[in-house]
Amino acid sequence: MDWGSIFELSLRELIGVQAIVFALAAIGINVQFGYTGLLNFGQAAFAAVGGYGIAVIVTTYDMSFWLGLVVGIAGAVVLALLLGIPTLRLRADYLAIVTIAASEIVRLVGRSAWGRDVFGGSDGITGFSNDFYDLNPFSEPLELGPFEFRERVLWVLAVGWTLVAICTLVVFLLMRSPWGRVLKGIREDEDAVRSLGKNVYAYKMQSLVIGGVMGALAGMVYSLFQGAMQPDVYATNFTFFAYAILILGGAATVFGPVLGAMIVWFSFQFIDLALRGAIGQGYIPDWLMDSNDTGAVRFMLTGVVLILLLVFRPQGILGDRREIALDAR
């Protein structure tokens, strides 16, 4: 494979489904962490609830796809309330502990043997995406330059990027409203905001709910694209990928999560294909690395880049140091 082909295949990931899913998840974390200062380490749980909402309603209970959407979103709201009510009055680290535990609880319940009849166990649930694809207006593949997108993928991309645009617009409008300015005040000094008569607890809860719903949308898009709801996809690394994307693009910025998602998945694909090409052409000797190692190495290289970013530009690519910065020094 020549370098031109590697670059073209990598460019496809800029607008791919993975970029959509993690952009939505990172936008939700941006509302919670970037603008409010809430440490939600359980975004994977919200994504799983969204995916299970559709899968369980459609496949297990043989009900409407649209009802599944409502149940998925409602489930994310309920989960946010369950996590937020006992923790948001306490220090921030309590929310972090509770959310990362809740993420694993949701995953383990989904793959449990006793819940197999409802959640499908470790094999997951399939057969719930037909109603979604029946709405597909695209009847033939689309060629865009060197890329060709099949009808089903094109439909997911259209819906997914529309959701990303809507969520980005919502964040843009909210953060320029008085409500958004209160969130920023809570992030900087919640005692000062409380002294002005604002209900800090209520604002935190609203932020947690909004970010959780966006995470649920990410899970819905991914499960519909895969045509399966598999619980192990929504492990804790899902959340940490979303955080890495947010840090790269810039926390407390409107477009940072989207840019970060596009760059990360482009980089993953480019590094993977470049390493495989270099190994295949003999530039990298077999004793040093083989094709089975490329997956791990790409994560290592991405981690190195993130560390350097935290040292030399802690506010991220689009971030403003006066707004928020994560300092590794």
C-alpha positions in Angstrom: 0.0 0.0 0.0 1.5 3.4 -1.1 1.5 6.5 1.1 -1.2 8.2 -1.0 -3.6 5.3 -0.4 -2.8 5.4 3.3 -3.6 9.1 3.5 -6.8 8.7 1.6 -8.1 5.9 3.8 -7.1 7.9 6.9 -9.0 10.9 5.6 -12.2 8.8 5.5 -12.0 8.5 9.3 -12.3 12.3 9.6 -16.0 12.0 9.0 -16.4 8.3 9.9 -18.9 6.9 12.4 -16.3 6.5 15.2 -15.6 10.3 14.9 -19.4 10.9 15.2 -19.8 8.7 18.3 -16.9 10.1 20.2 -17.7 13.7 19.2 -21.1 13.3 20.7 -19.7 11.7 23.9 -17.0 14.4 24.2 -19.6 17.2 23.7 -21.5 15.8 26.6 -18.4 15.6 28.8 -17.6 19.1 27.7 -20.8 20.4 29.2 -20.2 18.5 32.4 -16.4 18.9 32.8 -15.4 21.7 30.5 -18.1 24.2 31.5 -19.3 23.0 34.9 -16.2 21.2 36.4 -18.0 17.9 37.0 -15.8 14.9 36.8 -18.1 12.4 35.1 -16.0 9.2 34.5 -19.1 7.2 33.5 -20.0 8.5 30.0 -19.8 5.0 28.8 -22.8 4.1 31.0 -24.9 6.8 29.4 -23.9 5.6 26.0 -24.8 2.0 27.0 -28.2 3.1 28.4 -29.0 4.9 25.1 -28.1 1.8 23.0 -29.9 -0.6 25.3 -33.0 1.7 25.2 -33.5 1.0 21.5 -32.3 -2.6 21.5 -34.4 -3.8 24.5 -37.6 -2.0 23.4 -37.4 -3.1 19.8 -35.9 -6.6 20.1 -36.8 -7.9 23.5 -40.3 -6.3 23.8 -41.1 -6.0 20.1 -42.2 -2.4 20.4 -41.7 0.7 18.3 -38.3 2.0 17.3 -39.5 5.6 18.2 -40.4 4.4 21.7 -36.9 3.0 22.0 -35.5 6.4 21.3 -37.6 7.9 24.0 -36.7 5.2 26.5 -33.0 5.6 25.7 -33.1 9.3 26.4 -35.3 8.9 29.4 -33.0 6.2 30.8 -30.0 8.6 30.5 -32.0 11.3 32.4 -32.9 8.8 35.1 -29.3 7.6 35.4 -28.1 11.2 35.7 -30.6 11.8 38.5 -29.6 8.6 40.3 -25.9 9.5 40.1 -26.3 13.2 40.9 -28.8 13.2 43.7 -26.4 11.6 46.3 -23.1 13.1 45.0 -23.5 16.6 43.7 -23.7 18.2 47.1 -20.4 16.6 48.0 -16.8 17.1 46.7 -16.2 16.6 43.0 -14.2 13.4 43.5 -17.3 11.6 44.9 -19.0 12.0 41.6 -16.0 10.7 39.8 -16.0 7.5 42.0 -19.7 7.0 41.6 -19.8 7.4 37.9 -16.9 5.1 37.1 -18.5 2.5 39.3 -21.9 3.0 37.6 -20.2 2.5 34.2 -19.0 -0.9 35.2 -22.3 -1.8 36.9 -24.2 -1.0 33.7 -21.8 -3.1 31.6 -21.8 -6.0 33.9 -25.6 -6.0 34.2 -25.9 -6.0 30.4 -23.6 -9.0 30.1 -24.9 -10.9 33.1 -26.4 -14.4 32.7 -29.5 -13.7 34.8 -30.3 -10.7 32.5 -29.8 -12.6 29.2 -33.5 -12.7 28.4 -33.7 -8.9 28.5 -30.2 -7.6 27.7 -28.8 -10.5 25.6 -25.9 -11.3 28.0 -22.4 -11.1 26.7 -23.5 -11.8 23.1 -25.6 -8.7 23.1 -28.8 -7.9 21.2 -29.3 -7.8 17.4 -32.1 -7.2 15.0 -33.3 -3.8 16.2 -31.9 -1.5 13.5 -34.2 -2.5 10.6 -36.8 0.2 11.3 -34.0 2.8 11.3 -32.6 1.7 7.9 -36.2 1.5 6.5 -36.2 5.3 6.8 -33.0 5.6 4.7 -33.7 8.0 1.8 -30.4 7.0 0.0 -31.0 4.4 -2.7 -27.5 4.1 -4.1 -23.9 4.6 -3.0 -22.4 8.1 -3.0 -19.0 8.8 -4.5 -17.2 11.7 -2.9 -13.8 12.2 -4.5 -11.8 9.0 -3.8 -14.4 7.8 -1.3 -17.5 5.7 -1.8 -20.1 5.4 0.9 -22.7 2.7 0.8 -26.3 3.5 1.4 -26.5 2.3 5.0 -23.2 4.0 6.0 -24.3 7.2 4.3 -27.6 7.2 6.2 -25.7 6.8 9.6 -23.3 9.5 8.6 -26.1 11.9 7.7 -28.0 11.3 10.9 -24.9 11.3 13.0 -23.4 14.5 11.8 -26.8 16.1 12.0 -26.9 15.2 15.7 -23.4 16.5 16.2 -24.3 19.8 14.6 -27.5 20.1 16.7 -25.6 19.3 19.9 -22.8 21.8 19.0 -25.4 24.5 18.3 -27.2 23.7 21.6 -23.9 24.1 23.5 -23.1 27.3 21.6 -26.4 28.9 22.5 -26.5 27.6 26.1 -23.1 28.8 27.0 -23.8 32.3 25.7 -26.9 32.5 27.8 -27.2 33.5 31.5 -27.5 29.8 32.3 -24.2 29.0 30.7 -22.5 31.9 32.5 -23.7 30.4 35.8 -22.1 27.1 34.9 -18.8 28.7 34.2 -19.1 30.5 37.5 -19.7 27.2 39.3 -16.6 25.8 37.6 -14.4 28.7 38.8 -15.9 29.2 42.3 -19.2 27.6 43.3 -19.2 29.3 46.7 -19.2 32.7 45.1 -22.1 31.6 42.8 -24.0 30.2 45.8 -23.5 33.6 47.6 -25.3 35.3 44.8 -28.4 33.2 45.5 -28.0 30.6 42.7 -29.0 27.0 43.3 -25.7 25.4 42.5 -27.0 21.9 43.1 -29.8 22.4 40.5 -27.4 23.8 37.9 -25.0 20.9 38.4 -27.8 18.4 38.0 -29.0 20.1 34.8 -25.5 19.9 33.4 -25.1 16.3 34.3 -28.5 15.4 32.6 -27.7 17.4 29.4 -24.3 15.8 29.1 -25.7 12.4 29.8 -28.3 12.7 27.1 -25.6 13.6 24.6 -23.7 10.5 25.7 -26.9 8.4 25.2 -27.2 9.7 21.6 -23.6 8.5 21.0 -24.6 5.0 22.1 -27.7 5.0 19.9 -25.7 6.0 16.8 -23.0 3.4 17.4 -25.5 0.5 18.2 -27.6 1.4 15.1 -24.5 1.5 12.9 -23.3 -1.9 14.2 -26.7 -3.4 14.2 -25.9 -4.9 17.6 -25.8 -3.8 21.2 -22.7 -5.5 22.8 -22.0 -4.4 26.4 -18.2 -4.8 26.4 -18.0 -2.0 23.8 -19.0 0.4 26.6 -16.2 -0.3 29.0 -14.3 2.4 30.9 -11.9 3.0 28.0 -14.9 4.5 26.0 -15.0 7.3 28.6 -11.3 7.8 28.6 -11.2 8.1 24.8 -13.8 10.8 25.1 -11.8 12.7 27.7 -8.6 12.4 25.5 -10.6 13.8 22.6 -11.9 16.7 24.7 -8.4 17.5 26.1 -6.9 17.4 22.6 -9.6 19.7 21.0 -9.8 22.0 24.0 -12.2 21.8 27.0 -14.7 24.6 27.4 -14.7 25.3 23.6 -17.7 24.7 21.3 -15.9 23.0 18.5 -13.0 21.4 20.5 -14.7 18.0 20.9 -15.6 17.7 17.2 -12.1 18.7 16.1 -10.5 16.4 18.7 -12.6 13.4 17.6 -11.8 13.9 13.9 -8.0 14.2 14.6 -7.9 11.3 17.0 -9.6 8.8 14.6 -7.6 10.1 11.6 -4.4 9.6 13.6 -5.4 6.1 14.7 -6.0 5.0 11.2 -3.0 6.8 9.7 -0.5 5.4 12.3 -2.0 1.9 12.0 -1.8 1.8 8.2 1.6 3.6 8.1 3.1 1.1 10.5 1.7 -1.9 8.6 3.0 -0.4 5.3 6.4 0.1 6.8 6.5 -3.4 8.2 5.3 -4.9 4.9 8.0 -3.0 2.9 10.8 -4.0 5.3 11.4 -0.6 6.8 10.7 -1.9 10.3 12.4 -5.3 11.0 10.4 -8.2 12.2 12.4 -8.5 15.4 11.3 -5.0 16.4 7.7 -5.1 15.5 5.2 -7.2 13.5 1.7 -6.4 12.2 0.1 -7.7 15.4 1.8 -4.9 17.4 0.5 -2.0 15.4 -2.7 -1.6 17.4 -0.8 -1.3 20.7 1.8 1.0 19.3 -0.7 3.5 17.8 -2.2 3.9 21.3 1.3 4.4 22.8 2.2 7.1 20.2 -1.2 8.8 20.7 -0.5 8.8 24.5 2.9 10.4 23.9 1.3 13.1 21.8 -1.3 13.8 24.5 1.4 14.1 27.2 3.3 16.6 25.1 0.1 18.5 24.5 -0.5 18.7 28.2 3.0 20.0 28.8 3.2 22.5 26.0 -0.4 23.5 25.3 -2.5 22.4 28.2 -5.6 24.2 27.0 -5.8 22.0 23.9 -5.8 23.0 20.2 -8.8 25.5 20.3 -8.7 26.2 24.1 -8.0 29.5 25.8 -5.6 29.3 28.7 -7.7 32.0 30.4 -10.8 29.8 30.2 -9.5 26.4 31.4 -6.2 24.5 31.2 -5.0 21.1 32.3 -1.4 21.6 33.5 0.9 18.6 33.6 3.9 20.5 34.8 
